[in-house]
Amino acid sequence: MDPLTLAVFGFVYLGMVLGRIPGLAVDRTGIALLGAIVLLATNRISMAEASSAVDLPTIGLLLGLMVVSAQFRLGGLYTAITRRIASVPVGPGTLLGIVIAVAGVLSALLANDIVCLAVAPLLIEGCCRRRLNPVPFLLGLACASNIGSAATLIGNPQNMLIGQKLQLSFAGYLIDGGAPAGVGLFLLWVILRWLTRGRWHADVEVGAVHAPPFDAWQSIKGVIVLVGLVAGFLHGGIPREILALTAAGVVLTSRRMHSRQMLSLVDWQLLVLFISLFIVNHALQTTSAFSLTIKALADARIDATRPGWLFVITAVLSNIVSNVPAVILLLPAATHPLSGPVLALSSTLAGNLFIPGSIANIIVIDQAARYGIHITWRQHARVGVPVTLVTLGVAAAWLWLVA
């Protein structure tokens, strides 16, 4: 085993745990990129090996879907939907159910991170106008976006990666992930409504939220492209990355929306994180470290290739290093036919446990803080812990039934 490769790998994944390097203004993406650069600069991996290590179909799928999501945001569809929901004349408990249902559906079809980024400020605005406490609704948005995104192979980045690398059927996974996600959204509503009983109202003042105005044509264009894209995924005749990039090309072809504006909404940080982790993990796999670790776990009666153990390990690791790095790290152990759904459901649903477990959580908390609404770790955990345990239990039971 090469000591430098192991040291770089340890440095990168310690950075995934801490989220930064003490004393430096470097986040998780920067840490992963630094690790990849060190491996290239010291010839631990060649440029050709680095290029082959990066899964271009996954990067293409991510990029294409991010551009399609940008169309919905700039077309004002998120604005129209959220403001319409916030004005529905129903009680707070029913309103919470509508928010959870809509967030779950949107996150299943579009990147959940972008859904949270677009919806959170508008949801705060709507709650404040109705003199409702925005915290339970924001927690519902964050948790529902994670649960809903588990339903499909395009709901979040880790599911996209799993679907591409393990060549999962889009329709087949919909059966595996759809039922636990649907039940999970209902249970989220039950738990959050019970925890919030009697504390729905609060006087919170926020300024006007500036959001893209609703553009009927651009929104209809986005819906048509998305419907065609999902139909193509369900048919399965054309590689998903080609379909996604083609869809991105269609929405970029516009007389009114500048491509620079569209591409500015792409999460380039996430793409760089993926590329860097592909390189770092490939370098580790060229050593015997990974196989020796798997063997040591097996000797301790912990077989990471078995679905049960993989489910548990994924859930734990996702809350240590976050779900995307956890999935990239565990993919080599995904050899069982059920490994794909296990990785996707466990890594996604586990993201609700604590705030750092999911980027969607972080986005909602940060957006709330910008409007003077502070959601503490304790407030999130009070909802996130029971929701995570219950939804993971539902997912495990469902996978056991369909196995």
ABEGO torsion letter per residue (X at the ends): XBAAAAAAAAAAAAAAAAGBBBGBBBBAAAAAAAAAAAAAAAGABBAAAAAAABBAAAAAAAAAAAAAAAAAAAAGAAAAAAAAAAABBBBAAAAAAAAAAAAAAAAAABBAAAAAAAAAAAAAAAAAAAGBBAAAAAAAAAAAAAAAAAABAAABAAAAAAAAAAGBBAAAAAAAAAAAAAAAAAAAAAAAAAAABGAABBBBBBBBBBBBBBBAAAAAAAAAAAAAAAAAAAAGABBAAAAAAAAAAAAABBAABBAAAAAAABBAAAAAAAAAAAAAAAAAAABAAAAAAAAAAAAAGBBAABAAAAAAAAAAAAAAAEAAAAAAAAAAABABAAAAAAAAAAAAAAAAABAAABAAAAAAAAAAAAAGBBBBAAAAAAAAAAAAAAAAAAAAAAAAAAX
